Amino acid sequence: MRLTIWGSVVDEAYTAVLMRRSDLPFDEVMALDRVQKGRPIADDMLRRLRRKGLVEGRKGQLRVAASVAESTGTKVPYLELRGHSDEYCMGVINDLLHSSGPLTRHDVDAAVFPLLSVSLTHEQKTNRVDYLLKKMRREGKIQSVWADGRRVWELT
C-alpha cells in the first residue's frame, strides 16, 4: 500500500521528527504539519491537539506548542512567532527608561515591536504597546508627562 500526499514540506527535519513520534496518531501528525504551514484544521482536531498541549494561540493564528518546537529543533522560529512575554517587554521598557531617561512613544515602539510576535499586524503591535504602557502606569512604575510639546514616558 502506498500513500501520496500532495503539497510542500516546510521543513523536512520537522516532519521527520513528527513521524518518529510513535505516541502521535498519523492524523495528528498531519494536523500539526498543517499548523506549521499556517493552514486551518478542523475544530475537533484542534480540541484534541489543545488537550495534548501540542498547539497554542487563537484559531486563525495557531502555532505548535513549545514542547513540539523543542523536540523538532524549531525553538527560534517558535519564539519569533509567539513573541516575548508581557513581563519581558515591560522589563525592556523599564531598563530603557533607567538608562536613557524619558522616552517618546516612537522610542518605546522601536524597542518593543521587535519583541512581539511576527504574526501581529502593525495595528495589533501598537495596541499591545498601549496595553503594556497602561499596565505599567496603573502599577505606578511609569507616568506620562508633556515635555517640549510632546508626550513622553518616564519612571515615577
N, C-alpha and C positions, 0 to 999 in steps of 0.2 A: 504494500500500500504506500502511496506517495501523496504528500500534501504540498501544494504550491500556494504561497501567499504572495500576492502582488503588492508592490509598494516599495518604498525605500527604507533602508535601515539607517537611522540617525547615527548610531554608534554600535558597531558590530560587537565590541567587547561588552558593552552594556547588555545587549540582547543575549550574548553567550552566557554571561553570569546569571541572568534571569532564568535561562533554560536549564542551568545546572542546579537550581534550587528545587530539590525534589519535593519540598513541602508546598510548593505553589502549583495548583492545577494549571493546565495549559491555557484555559480561558482567562485566568487572572494574569498570566504572563503576557498574553496578547493585550489585555486591557491596560496593563502598566506600560507596554510599548506604545499604545495609543496616547496615554497621558504624557509620556516623554515627548511624543511628536506634536503635542498640543491639539490632539483630536478629541472629540467628545466620546463619552462612554455611556452605556445605559445606566439608568438610575439604580436598578437592583445591583449591578456590578459595582457602582460607586459605593453603595452602602456596605457591600462585602469588603471592599478594599479599605474603607474607612475603619470598619470594625477590626480589621487585622493591623491597622496602623501603617498601611502602605502608601496612602496618598494624603495630601494636605491641601488646604486652600478651598476657595469657594468654587462652586460649579462654574465653568467657563474660564477659570484661572487655576485649574488643578495643577499640582506638581507632585512628583514622587516624594515620599517622606524621607526624612534624614537617614533613617535606617537603611532604606533602599539605596540612597545616594552613597552612603558609606560602603555598603557591600559591593556596589558596582563601580566604585572609584570615581564617582562624579560629584564629589563634595563641593568643589569650587563652583561649577555651574549651578548646583543646588543653592548655594549661598547667594549667588547673583540673582537667582530667580526669587528666592524667599526674601532677601534683604536682611538688614540687621534689625535687632530688637529696638523697641522704643527707648529702653534704658540706655542702650549703647549710643543711640543717636542723641539723646539728651546729654549724655556724658561728653560727647564730642562738642556740642554747643557750649556746655559749661567750661570745658577745657579751653575752647577758643576764646570765650569771654575772659577767662583768667589770664590768658597770655596776650590777648590783643586789645582788651578793653571793649567799649561799646561796639555793637555790630548793627549794620543795616540789614534789612530783610534780604537784600541781594546777597550779602555776605553769608547769612545763615543758609539760604537756599544753595549757594555754591558749595558749602561744606557738607550739607546733609543729603542733597539729591543723589550723589553717587552711592550713598549707603542704602538707599531704598531699592526695592525690587525693580528690576529692569522691565518687568511686565506692566508696571504702572504708567499711566499717561502723565504728561506734564501737569495737567489739572489735578490728578489724584495725588501727585507728589506735593503740589502746592497745598492741597487740603491736609495732607499728612503733617507737613511742617507747621501749618496753622495749629493743628491739634497739639503737637509737641510743645510749641511756644505757649499756648494757653494752659497746658498742663503744668509746665514749669512755673508760669506766672501764678496759677492757683496754689501751687505748693510753696510759694514765697521765695523761689530761687532767683527769679529774674523779674525785671519790670521794664515797661516800655516808657520812654521819655522822648520829648521833642528836642532835637539839637540841630541848629543851623537849618531850620525849616523842614526837617525830615525826622521820621520816627526811627529811633534806634533802640536796641535791646541792651540792657546792662544788668550786671549782678546786683542783688539787693544787699 
